[in-house]
Amino acid sequence: MSTFLFNEVVFGPVRSRRFGVSLGINLLPCDRKVCSFNCIYCECGWTAKDNSGTGNSWPDPSTIEAMLEQRLIEMKSNGELPNSITFAGNGEPTLHPQFLSIIKSTISLRDKYAPGAIVTVLSNATTAHRPDVFEALMLVDSHVMKLDAGTDETYQRINQPASSSPFSKILSNLMLFNGDLTIQTMFVKGMLDGQVIDNTTALEVSTWLDHLVQIKPQLVMIYSIARDTPASDLRIVEREQLNKIAGLVEELGIKAEVF
């Protein structure tokens, strides 16, 4: 199936089903995906096999700052400032070696040009235990963290993590936020390499809910695939089933939204 890469460092604004008018920042190289996961549903395609981080052309912080400032000035002059400045793009944004300094400069520009906007980071939490990354994440307004499975087996099948990212470490990293985070979960069914993919089973949902009790997120964003995926035999989970799962989350006293 057809997937795509973001070919700009600052992109949009786009009207996001989750974040309103969102101005995106891609901290990853524009010519390849760099990520600590290799999710079977990722709109950016498969993670390159050589994904050590060496040899990557990371966007320069001063270039990012200049591009963001220019775009914010343009948006302000057009009378449409963003609801969110969102770090997303071609992989895991916290892998950028100067993530902390970039977050600091972004917040300064937000305060100057668009004080009503929030700064959002979409992350898989694999690096949240690193002091510099966690410091940066604590500076932003919204931490949106991925949790697509209840069990390690399904985590391995859906997220296909690097060996340095065991499921237990992801869960402990998510608990570092003491509830100051949003969990986003992609529900999906299908097949991959002869294995069944389904994180909507009773076991998966039950164990996923148990993790939510421990993590105590402020919000859980529930959704299914809306774009092409690198794995060709995946199916959308119907909204009725997503709504039922959201209801189970709400029973825990945790807010849930279906997108």
C-alpha positions as CSV (number, residue, x, y, z in Angstrom):
1,M,0.0,0.0,0.0
2,S,1.1,3.6,-0.6
3,T,2.8,5.4,2.3
4,F,4.6,8.7,2.5
5,L,7.3,10.7,4.1
6,F,7.1,14.3,5.3
7,N,9.4,16.2,3.0
8,E,9.4,19.4,5.0
9,V,10.8,20.3,8.5
10,V,7.8,22.5,9.3
11,F,4.7,21.4,7.6
12,G,1.1,22.4,7.5
13,P,-0.9,23.8,9.0
14,V,-3.2,20.8,8.7
15,R,-6.7,20.2,10.2
16,S,-6.1,17.3,12.5
17,R,-8.9,15.1,13.8
18,R,-7.2,15.2,17.1
19,F,-5.4,18.6,17.4
20,G,-7.5,21.1,15.5
21,V,-5.3,23.4,13.4
22,S,-1.9,21.8,13.8
23,L,1.4,23.1,12.6
24,G,3.7,20.2,12.3
25,I,7.5,19.9,13.0
26,N,9.4,16.9,11.6
27,L,12.7,16.5,13.5
28,L,13.7,13.4,11.5
29,P,15.5,13.4,8.1
30,C,13.2,14.2,5.2
31,D,14.4,11.3,3.1
32,R,13.9,8.4,5.4
33,K,12.0,7.2,8.4
34,V,14.0,7.0,11.7
35,C,12.2,5.3,14.6
36,S,12.7,2.9,17.5
37,F,9.5,1.2,16.4
38,N,8.5,-0.4,13.1
39,C,4.8,-0.2,13.4
40,I,2.8,-2.2,10.9
41,Y,0.3,0.6,10.4
42,C,2.7,3.6,10.1
43,E,1.7,6.1,7.4
44,C,5.5,6.7,6.9
45,G,6.1,3.1,5.9
46,W,8.6,0.6,7.2
47,T,11.6,1.7,9.4
48,A,14.9,1.3,7.5
49,K,16.9,-1.7,8.5
50,D,19.9,0.4,9.1
51,N,18.4,2.5,11.8
52,S,21.3,3.1,14.2
53,G,21.0,6.9,13.9
54,T,24.5,7.3,12.5
55,G,24.8,9.1,9.2
56,N,21.4,10.7,9.5
57,S,20.9,14.3,8.3
58,W,19.2,15.7,11.3
59,P,17.5,19.1,10.8
60,D,19.7,21.8,12.3
61,P,18.1,23.5,15.4
62,S,18.8,27.0,14.0
63,T,17.1,26.0,10.7
64,I,14.1,24.6,12.5
65,E,13.8,27.8,14.6
66,A,14.0,30.0,11.5
67,M,11.5,28.0,9.6
68,L,9.1,27.9,12.5
69,E,9.3,31.6,13.1
70,Q,8.7,32.4,9.5
71,R,5.6,30.1,9.4
72,L,4.2,31.5,12.6
73,I,4.6,35.1,11.2
74,E,2.8,34.0,8.0
75,M,0.0,32.4,9.9
76,K,-0.4,35.4,12.2
77,S,-0.6,37.8,9.2
78,N,-3.3,35.5,7.7
79,G,-5.3,35.6,10.9
80,E,-5.1,31.8,11.5
81,L,-2.8,30.8,14.3
82,P,-2.4,27.1,15.2
83,N,-4.2,25.3,18.0
84,S,-1.2,23.1,18.4
85,I,2.5,23.1,17.3
86,T,2.9,19.3,17.0
87,F,6.1,17.3,16.9
88,A,5.5,14.4,14.7
89,G,7.0,13.5,11.2
90,N,9.1,10.6,9.9
91,G,9.5,8.6,13.1
92,E,10.2,9.2,16.7
93,P,10.9,12.9,17.3
94,T,12.7,12.5,20.7
95,L,15.6,10.7,18.8
96,H,16.9,14.0,17.6
97,P,20.2,14.6,19.5
98,Q,19.3,18.2,20.3
99,F,15.6,17.6,21.2
100,L,15.8,19.6,24.4
101,S,17.2,22.8,22.9
102,I,14.6,22.6,20.0
103,I,11.8,22.3,22.5
104,K,13.0,25.3,24.4
105,S,13.3,27.5,21.3
106,T,9.9,26.3,20.1
107,I,8.2,27.3,23.4
108,S,9.9,30.7,23.1
109,L,8.5,31.2,19.6
110,R,5.1,30.0,20.6
111,D,5.0,32.5,23.5
112,K,6.0,35.3,21.2
113,Y,3.6,34.6,18.2
114,A,0.9,32.2,19.2
115,P,0.5,32.2,23.0
116,G,-2.9,30.4,22.7
117,A,-1.3,27.4,21.0
118,I,-0.2,24.3,22.9
119,V,3.0,22.4,22.1
120,T,2.4,18.7,21.6
121,V,4.9,15.9,21.2
122,L,3.8,12.5,19.7
123,S,6.1,9.8,21.0
124,N,6.3,6.1,21.6
125,A,8.0,6.6,25.0
126,T,11.1,4.6,24.2
127,T,13.4,7.4,25.2
128,A,11.3,9.0,28.0
129,H,13.7,7.6,30.7
130,R,16.6,9.7,29.3
131,P,17.0,12.8,31.5
132,D,17.3,15.3,28.6
133,V,14.3,13.9,26.8
134,F,12.2,13.8,30.0
135,E,13.2,17.4,30.8
136,A,12.1,18.4,27.3
137,L,8.8,16.5,27.6
138,M,8.0,18.2,30.9
139,L,8.3,21.6,29.3
140,V,5.6,21.0,26.7
141,D,1.9,21.2,27.2
142,S,0.8,17.9,25.8
143,H,2.5,14.5,25.9
144,V,0.8,12.1,23.6
145,M,2.2,8.6,24.1
146,K,1.6,5.4,22.2
147,L,0.2,2.2,23.8
148,D,-1.1,-0.2,21.3
149,A,-1.1,-3.5,23.2
150,G,-1.9,-5.2,26.4
151,T,0.5,-8.1,26.1
152,D,4.1,-8.3,25.1
153,E,3.3,-10.7,22.3
154,T,0.9,-8.2,20.6
155,Y,3.3,-5.3,21.3
156,Q,6.0,-7.2,19.4
157,R,3.7,-7.9,16.5
158,I,2.2,-4.5,16.1
159,N,5.0,-2.1,17.1
160,Q,8.0,-4.3,16.1
161,P,10.3,-2.5,18.5
162,A,14.1,-2.3,18.5
163,S,15.6,-4.9,20.9
164,S,16.4,-2.1,23.3
165,S,12.7,-1.3,23.9
166,P,11.0,-4.2,25.8
167,F,7.4,-3.8,26.7
168,S,8.1,-3.6,30.4
169,K,10.4,-0.6,29.8
170,I,7.7,1.2,27.8
171,L,5.2,0.7,30.6
172,S,7.6,2.0,33.2
173,N,8.4,5.0,31.0
174,L,4.7,5.8,30.7
175,M,4.4,5.8,34.5
176,L,7.1,8.4,34.8
177,F,4.6,11.1,33.8
178,N,2.5,10.5,37.0
179,G,-0.7,10.7,34.9
180,D,0.3,13.9,33.1
181,L,-0.1,12.4,29.6
182,T,-2.5,11.3,26.9
183,I,-2.4,7.7,25.7
184,Q,-3.2,7.1,22.0
185,T,-4.1,3.6,20.9
186,M,-4.4,2.3,17.4
187,F,-6.8,-0.7,17.2
188,V,-6.3,-2.9,14.2
189,K,-7.0,-6.4,12.9
190,G,-5.4,-8.5,10.1
191,M,-2.5,-10.7,9.3
192,L,1.2,-10.3,9.0
193,D,3.7,-13.0,8.0
194,G,1.1,-15.7,8.7
195,Q,0.4,-14.3,12.2
196,V,-3.0,-13.0,13.4
197,I,-3.0,-9.3,14.4
198,D,-5.8,-8.3,16.7
199,N,-5.5,-6.0,19.7
200,T,-9.3,-6.0,20.2
201,T,-9.6,-9.4,21.8
202,A,-10.9,-9.7,25.4
203,L,-7.4,-10.6,26.7
204,E,-5.7,-7.7,24.9
205,V,-8.3,-5.1,26.0
206,S,-8.4,-6.4,29.5
207,T,-4.6,-6.2,30.0
208,W,-4.5,-2.9,28.2
209,L,-7.1,-1.5,30.7
210,D,-5.0,-2.9,33.6
211,H,-2.0,-0.8,32.2
212,L,-4.2,2.3,32.0
213,V,-5.1,1.9,35.7
214,Q,-1.4,2.0,36.5
215,I,-0.5,4.8,34.1
216,K,-3.5,7.0,35.0
217,P,-3.6,9.1,31.8
218,Q,-5.7,12.3,31.6
219,L,-7.1,11.1,28.3
220,V,-7.1,8.1,26.0
221,M,-7.4,8.6,22.3
222,I,-8.8,5.6,20.5
223,Y,-8.7,5.2,16.8
224,S,-8.2,2.8,13.9
225,I,-6.4,3.1,10.6
226,A,-7.4,6.0,8.4
227,R,-4.6,6.0,5.8
228,D,-2.6,3.4,3.8
229,T,-0.4,1.1,5.8
230,P,2.9,-0.7,5.0
231,A,1.4,-4.0,6.0
232,S,-1.2,-4.8,3.3
233,D,-3.5,-7.2,5.1
234,L,-4.8,-4.9,7.9
235,R,-8.4,-4.0,8.5
236,I,-10.2,-1.0,10.1
237,V,-11.8,-1.7,13.4
238,E,-15.4,-0.5,13.2
239,R,-16.4,2.5,15.2
240,E,-19.0,0.6,17.2
241,Q,-16.3,-1.6,18.6
242,L,-14.1,1.4,19.3
243,N,-17.0,3.0,21.2
244,K,-17.4,-0.1,23.3
245,I,-13.7,-0.1,24.2
246,A,-14.0,3.7,25.0
247,G,-16.9,2.9,27.3
248,L,-14.7,0.4,29.3
249,V,-12.1,3.1,29.7
250,E,-14.7,5.6,30.9
251,E,-15.8,3.0,33.5
252,L,-12.3,3.3,35.0
253,G,-12.8,7.0,35.5
254,I,-10.5,7.9,32.6
255,K,-11.7,10.2,29.8
256,A,-11.8,8.5,26.4
257,E,-12.4,9.9,22.9
258,V,-12.9,7.9,19.7
259,F,-11.5,9.4,16.4
